[in-house]
């Protein structure tokens, strides 16, 4: 698999994560006017941000890669801590909503760790040189 394909795969994974987050938001907040507007706004923002960052990475922007390596390392660490805390909240409350948000935070931490691993691979590093 080439570095370009790895970056495209990572971008597509983040598109899926945005859809998952939007569906979870609608499920938790209900389907009301303000819920739909807020979810639609955040979904469109997430998709556009993912598209922009993905295009910058495919255009071989070293600055974008370096910033993402830093952000994903921090996000992976704090995401794992957040998932553990949300898991403990679920154990205390036994709330389905807490379980679903635990899943969202855990998937977010996984996405950050996956992005960190992809962006620090030797073939991807070589793609930016």
C-alpha positions in Angstrom: 0.0 0.0 0.0 1.4 3.4 -1.0 1.6 6.4 1.3 -1.0 8.2 -0.8 -3.4 5.3 -0.3 -2.7 5.2 3.4 -3.5 8.9 3.7 -6.7 8.5 1.6 -7.8 5.5 3.8 -7.2 7.6 6.9 -9.2 10.5 5.5 -12.1 8.1 4.7 -11.9 6.7 8.2 -12.4 10.2 9.6 -15.4 10.7 7.3 -16.9 7.6 8.8 -16.2 8.9 12.3 -18.0 12.1 11.5 -21.1 10.2 10.4 -21.0 8.0 13.5 -20.8 11.1 15.7 -23.7 12.8 13.9 -25.9 9.7 14.2 -25.0 9.4 17.9 -25.8 13.1 18.4 -29.2 12.7 16.8 -30.0 9.6 18.8 -29.0 11.3 22.1 -30.5 14.7 21.5 -33.7 13.7 19.6 -34.9 14.9 16.3 -36.0 18.5 17.0 -35.4 21.6 15.0 -32.4 22.9 17.0 -31.0 19.4 17.3 -31.1 18.9 13.6 -29.6 22.3 12.9 -26.8 21.9 15.4 -26.0 18.3 14.3 -26.1 19.4 10.6 -23.7 22.3 11.3 -21.2 20.2 13.2 -21.4 17.4 10.7 -20.8 19.7 7.7 -17.9 21.4 9.6 -16.4 18.0 10.4 -16.6 16.8 6.8 -15.1 20.1 5.5 -12.3 20.1 8.0 -11.5 16.4 7.2 -11.6 17.2 3.5 -9.3 20.2 3.9 -6.8 18.4 6.0 -6.8 15.4 3.8 -6.2 17.5 0.7 -3.3 19.3 2.5 -1.8 15.9 3.4 -2.1 14.7 -0.2 -0.5 17.9 -1.4 2.5 16.9 0.7 2.3 19.7 3.3 4.9 18.9 5.9 3.6 21.5 8.3 0.2 19.9 8.3 1.8 16.5 8.9 3.9 17.7 11.8 1.0 19.5 13.4 -1.2 16.4 13.0 1.5 14.2 14.6 1.5 16.4 17.6 -2.3 16.8 17.9 -2.9 13.1 17.3 -0.4 12.1 20.0 -2.0 14.4 22.5 -5.5 13.4 21.4 -4.7 9.7 21.6 -3.4 10.0 25.2 -6.2 12.2 26.5 -8.8 10.2 24.5 -7.7 7.0 26.2 -8.0 8.7 29.6 -11.4 10.1 28.6 -12.6 6.7 27.5 -11.6 5.2 30.8 -13.4 8.0 32.7 -16.5 7.6 30.6 -16.4 3.8 31.1 -16.3 4.4 34.8 -19.3 6.8 34.5 -21.2 4.0 32.6 -20.4 1.5 35.4 -21.7 3.9 38.0 -24.9 5.0 36.1 -25.6 2.0 33.8 -26.9 4.5 31.3 -27.1 3.5 27.6 -26.2 7.1 26.7 -23.1 6.9 28.7 -22.1 3.6 27.1 -22.6 5.1 23.6 -20.6 8.2 24.4 -17.9 5.9 25.9 -17.8 4.2 22.6 -17.6 7.5 20.7 -14.7 8.7 22.9 -13.0 5.3 22.6 -13.3 5.4 18.8 -12.0 8.9 18.8 -8.9 7.8 20.7 -8.5 4.9 18.3 -8.7 7.3 15.3 -6.0 9.6 16.9 -3.7 6.6 17.5 -4.3 5.3 14.0 -3.6 8.7 12.5 -0.4 9.0 14.6 0.7 5.6 13.4 0.0 6.3 9.7 1.6 9.7 9.8 4.8 8.4 11.5 5.3 5.4 9.2 8.5 5.5 7.2 6.7 5.3 3.8 4.5 8.3 4.7 7.4 10.2 6.0 9.2 9.6 2.7 6.1 10.8 0.9 6.5 14.3 2.4 10.2 14.6 1.7 
